[in-house]
């Protein structure tokens, strides 16, 4: 008896852009400041500024990913 095994092809992915990875690490750190793990509570104004910075990083990251 012979057994027929399906062939599985894997798409090789390029390593992540270093700038994109750096942005993700920035966002990770910035999210801590908004989480329950934070050590200091920010004012509403500072929180809004912080979120705007994060939104800019996300937009930049999307552009980087789209241009790869």
DSSP file (Angstrom, degrees, kcal/mol; ACC not computed):
  #  RESIDUE AA STRUCTURE BP1 BP2  ACC     N-H-->O    O-->H-N    N-H-->O    O-->H-N    TCO  KAPPA ALPHA  PHI   PSI    X-CA   Y-CA   Z-CA
    1    1 A X              0   0    0      0, 0.0     2,-0.4     0, 0.0     0, 0.0   0.000 360.0 360.0 360.0 140.1    0.0    0.0    0.0
    2    2 A X        -     0   0    0      2,-0.0     2,-0.5     0, 0.0     0, 0.0  -0.911 360.0-143.7-113.2 145.3    1.2    3.5   -0.7
    3    3 A X        -     0   0    0     -2,-0.4     2,-0.7     2,-0.0     0, 0.0  -0.907   8.4-145.5-108.0 129.2    0.1    6.5    1.3
    4    4 A X        -     0   0    0     -2,-0.5     2,-0.4     0, 0.0    -2,-0.0  -0.842  15.7-162.5 -95.9 120.5   -0.4    9.8   -0.5
    5    5 A X        -     0   0    0     -2,-0.7     2,-0.1     1,-0.0    -2,-0.0  -0.849  20.8-118.1-103.0 135.0    0.6   12.7    1.6
    6    6 A X        -     0   0    0     -2,-0.4     2,-0.6     1,-0.1    -1,-0.0  -0.424  26.0-123.4 -68.8 146.6   -0.6   16.2    0.8
    7    7 A X        -     0   0    0     -2,-0.1     2,-0.6     2,-0.0    -1,-0.1  -0.809  23.3-158.2 -92.6 125.4    2.1   18.7   -0.1
    8    8 A X        -     0   0    0     -2,-0.6     2,-0.5     2,-0.0    -2,-0.0  -0.910   2.9-157.9-106.9 124.7    2.0   21.8    2.2
    9    9 A X        -     0   0    0     -2,-0.6     2,-0.5     2,-0.0    -2,-0.0  -0.867   3.9-154.3-103.3 133.7    3.6   24.9    0.9
   10   10 A X        -     0   0    0     -2,-0.5     2,-0.6     0, 0.0    -2,-0.0  -0.900  13.7-133.0-107.1 133.1    4.7   27.5    3.3
   11   11 A X        -     0   0    0     -2,-0.5     2,-0.4     1,-0.0    -2,-0.0  -0.743  23.9-132.4 -83.3 120.8    5.0   31.1    2.2
   12   12 A X        -     0   0    0     -2,-0.6     2,-0.3     1,-0.0    -1,-0.0  -0.597  21.2-146.3 -75.9 129.3    8.3   32.5    3.4
   13   13 A X        -     0   0    0     -2,-0.4     2,-0.1     1,-0.0     3,-0.1  -0.729  12.6-118.1 -98.3 146.2    7.8   35.8    5.0
   14   14 A X        -     0   0    0     -2,-0.3     3,-0.1     1,-0.1    -1,-0.0  -0.464  42.4 -93.9 -73.0 151.1   10.3   38.6    4.9
   15   15 A X        -     0   0    0     -2,-0.1    -1,-0.1     1,-0.1     3,-0.1  -0.367  54.4 -91.2 -62.5 148.5   11.8   39.7    8.3
   16   16 A X        -     0   0    0      1,-0.1    -1,-0.1    -3,-0.1     5,-0.0  -0.346  45.8 -97.7 -65.3 138.9    9.8   42.6    9.8
   17   17 A X     >  -     0   0    0      1,-0.1     4,-2.4    -3,-0.1     5,-0.2  -0.309  29.6-132.7 -52.3 131.8   11.1   46.1    8.9
   18   18 A X  H  > S+     0   0    0      1,-0.2     4,-2.2     2,-0.2    -1,-0.1   0.844 106.3  52.4 -63.4 -33.9   13.2   47.2   11.8
   19   19 A X  H  > S+     0   0    0      2,-0.2     4,-2.1     1,-0.2    -1,-0.2   0.888 109.7  49.1 -68.3 -38.2   11.5   50.6   11.9
   20   20 A X  H  > S+     0   0    0      2,-0.2     4,-2.2     1,-0.2    -2,-0.2   0.914 111.4  49.1 -65.5 -43.3    8.1   48.9   12.1
   21   21 A X  H  X S+     0   0    0     -4,-2.4     4,-2.1     1,-0.2    -2,-0.2   0.895 109.6  52.2 -62.9 -40.6    9.3   46.6   14.9
   22   22 A X  H  X S+     0   0    0     -4,-2.2     4,-2.1     1,-0.2    -1,-0.2   0.906 108.6  51.2 -61.5 -42.2   10.7   49.7   16.8
   23   23 A X  H  X S+     0   0    0     -4,-2.1     4,-2.5     1,-0.2    -2,-0.2   0.900 108.1  51.6 -62.5 -41.2    7.2   51.4   16.4
   24   24 A X  H  X S+     0   0    0     -4,-2.2     4,-2.2     1,-0.2    -1,-0.2   0.894 109.4  49.8 -63.6 -39.3    5.5   48.3   17.9
   25   25 A X  H  X S+     0   0    0     -4,-2.1     4,-1.9     2,-0.2    -1,-0.2   0.883 109.8  51.3 -66.5 -37.6    7.9   48.3   20.9
   26   26 A X  H  X S+     0   0    0     -4,-2.1     4,-2.6     2,-0.2    -2,-0.2   0.938 110.7  48.6 -61.7 -46.7    7.1   52.0   21.4
   27   27 A X  H  X S+     0   0    0     -4,-2.5     4,-2.5     1,-0.2    -2,-0.2   0.889 107.5  55.3 -61.4 -39.7    3.4   51.3   21.3
   28   28 A X  H  X S+     0   0    0     -4,-2.2     4,-1.0     1,-0.2    -1,-0.2   0.928 112.0  42.9 -58.8 -46.1    3.8   48.5   23.8
   29   29 A X  H  X S+     0   0    0     -4,-1.9     4,-0.8     1,-0.2     3,-0.3   0.894 113.8  51.4 -67.2 -40.2    5.5   50.8   26.3
   30   30 A X  H >< S+     0   0    0     -4,-2.6     3,-0.5     1,-0.2     4,-0.4   0.846 103.5  58.3 -67.9 -33.3    3.1   53.6   25.7
   31   31 A X  H >X S+     0   0    0     -4,-2.5     3,-1.3     1,-0.2     4,-0.7   0.827  95.8  63.7 -65.6 -31.0    0.1   51.3   26.3
   32   32 A X  H >< S+     0   0    0     -4,-1.0     3,-1.0    -3,-0.3     6,-0.3   0.877  95.4  59.8 -59.5 -36.5    1.4   50.5   29.7
   33   33 A X  T << S+     0   0    0     -4,-0.8     9,-0.3    -3,-0.5    -1,-0.3   0.673 110.8  41.2 -67.2 -15.7    0.9   54.1   30.7
   34   34 A X  T <4 S+     0   0    0     -3,-1.3    -1,-0.3    -4,-0.4    -2,-0.2   0.447 104.9  85.6-105.6  -3.9   -2.8   53.7   29.9
   35   35 A X  S X< S-     0   0    0     -3,-1.0     3,-1.3    -4,-0.7    -3,-0.0  -0.254  94.7 -99.3 -93.2 178.8   -3.2   50.3   31.5
   36   36 A X  T 3  S+     0   0    0      1,-0.2    -1,-0.1    -2,-0.1    -4,-0.1   0.658 118.3  68.3 -69.7 -15.8   -4.0   49.2   35.0
   37   37 A X  T 3  S+     0   0    0     -5,-0.1    -1,-0.2     2,-0.0    -4,-0.1   0.545  74.8 120.0 -79.8  -7.3   -0.2   48.5   35.3
   38   38 A X    <   -     0   0    0     -3,-1.3    -5,-0.1    -6,-0.3     3,-0.1  -0.170  53.5-155.4 -61.6 152.4    0.6   52.2   35.2
   39   39 A X  S    S+     0   0    0      1,-0.2     2,-0.4     0, 0.0    -1,-0.1   0.677  79.2  39.6 -99.2 -23.2    2.3   53.8   38.2
   40   40 A X  S    S-     0   0    0     -7,-0.1     2,-0.5     0, 0.0    -1,-0.2  -0.984  76.3-133.0-130.3 138.1    1.1   57.3   37.6
   41   41 A X        -     0   0    0     -2,-0.4     2,-0.2    -3,-0.1    -7,-0.1  -0.798  25.4-142.2 -90.7 127.2   -2.3   58.5   36.5
   42   42 A X        -     0   0    0     -2,-0.5     2,-0.0    -9,-0.3    -1,-0.0  -0.541  19.5-106.8 -86.3 153.1   -2.1   61.1   33.7
   43   43 A X     >  -     0   0    0     -2,-0.2     4,-2.6     1,-0.1     5,-0.2  -0.284  35.7-105.3 -67.1 163.7   -4.5   64.1   33.4
   44   44 A X  H  > S+     0   0    0      1,-0.2     4,-2.5     2,-0.2     5,-0.2   0.918 122.6  51.9 -57.8 -43.2   -7.1   64.0   30.7
   45   45 A X  H  > S+     0   0    0      1,-0.2     4,-2.2     2,-0.2    -1,-0.2   0.933 111.6  45.1 -60.8 -47.3   -5.1   66.5   28.6
   46   46 A X  H  > S+     0   0    0      1,-0.2     4,-2.7     2,-0.2    -1,-0.2   0.876 111.4  54.5 -64.5 -37.2   -1.9   64.4   28.9
   47   47 A X  H  X S+     0   0    0     -4,-2.6     4,-2.6     2,-0.2    -2,-0.2   0.925 108.2  48.4 -62.4 -44.1   -3.8   61.2   28.1
   48   48 A X  H  X S+     0   0    0     -4,-2.5     4,-2.2     2,-0.2    -2,-0.2   0.911 112.2  48.7 -62.7 -42.4   -5.2   62.8   24.9
   49   49 A X  H  X S+     0   0    0     -4,-2.2     4,-2.1     2,-0.2    -2,-0.2   0.919 111.6  50.5 -61.2 -43.3   -1.7   63.9   23.9
   50   50 A X  H  X S+     0   0    0     -4,-2.7     4,-2.1     1,-0.2    -2,-0.2   0.918 110.1  48.9 -61.2 -45.8   -0.4   60.5   24.6
   51   51 A X  H  X S+     0   0    0     -4,-2.6     4,-2.6     1,-0.2    -1,-0.2   0.885 108.6  53.9 -63.8 -39.0   -3.1   58.8   22.5
   52   52 A X  H  X S+     0   0    0     -4,-2.2     4,-2.1     2,-0.2    -1,-0.2   0.903 107.8  50.2 -62.5 -40.9   -2.4   61.2   19.6
   53   53 A X  H  X S+     0   0    0     -4,-2.1     4,-2.0     1,-0.2    -1,-0.2   0.918 111.4  49.2 -61.2 -42.7    1.3   60.3   19.7
   54   54 A X  H  X S+     0   0    0     -4,-2.1     4,-2.5     1,-0.2    -2,-0.2   0.901 108.6  52.5 -64.6 -40.9    0.2   56.6   19.6
   55   55 A X  H  X S+     0   0    0     -4,-2.6     4,-2.6     1,-0.2    -1,-0.2   0.891 108.4  51.5 -62.0 -39.3   -2.1   57.2   16.7
   56   56 A X  H  X S+     0   0    0     -4,-2.1     4,-2.5     2,-0.2    -1,-0.2   0.904 109.3  49.8 -63.6 -41.3    0.7   58.9   14.7
   57   57 A X  H  X S+     0   0    0     -4,-2.0     4,-2.4     2,-0.2    -2,-0.2   0.911 111.1  49.7 -63.5 -42.0    2.9   55.9   15.4
   58   58 A X  H  X S+     0   0    0     -4,-2.5     4,-2.5     2,-0.2    -2,-0.2   0.933 111.3  48.5 -62.5 -46.1    0.2   53.5   14.2
   59   59 A X  H  X S+     0   0    0     -4,-2.6     4,-2.1     1,-0.2    -2,-0.2   0.911 112.2  48.9 -61.0 -42.4   -0.4   55.6   11.0
   60   60 A X  H  X S+     0   0    0     -4,-2.5     4,-2.3     1,-0.2    -1,-0.2   0.901 111.2  50.7 -62.3 -40.9    3.4   55.6   10.3
   61   61 A X  H  X S+     0   0    0     -4,-2.4     4,-2.5     2,-0.2    -2,-0.2   0.885 107.7  52.3 -65.9 -39.4    3.5   51.9   10.9
   62   62 A X  H  X S+     0   0    0     -4,-2.5     4,-2.5     2,-0.2    -1,-0.2   0.920 109.7  49.5 -62.4 -43.5    0.6   51.3    8.4
   63   63 A X  H  X S+     0   0    0     -4,-2.1     4,-1.7     2,-0.2    -2,-0.2   0.916 110.6  50.3 -61.2 -43.1    2.5   53.3    5.8
   64   64 A X  H  < S+     0   0    0     -4,-2.3     4,-0.3     1,-0.2    -2,-0.2   0.929 112.5  46.7 -60.4 -45.2    5.6   51.3    6.4
   65   65 A X  H >< S+     0   0    0     -4,-2.5     3,-1.0     1,-0.2    -2,-0.2   0.886 111.7  50.6 -66.1 -39.3    3.7   48.0    6.0
   66   66 A X  H 3< S+     0   0    0     -4,-2.5    -1,-0.2     1,-0.2    -2,-0.2   0.808 108.4  53.1 -69.0 -28.7    1.9   49.1    2.9
   67   67 A X  T 3<        0   0    0     -4,-1.7    -1,-0.2     1,-0.2    -2,-0.2   0.395 360.0 360.0 -89.6   3.8    5.2   50.2    1.2
   68   68 A X    <         0   0    0     -3,-1.0    -1,-0.2    -4,-0.3    -2,-0.1   0.469 360.0 360.0 -86.6 360.0    6.9   46.9    1.8
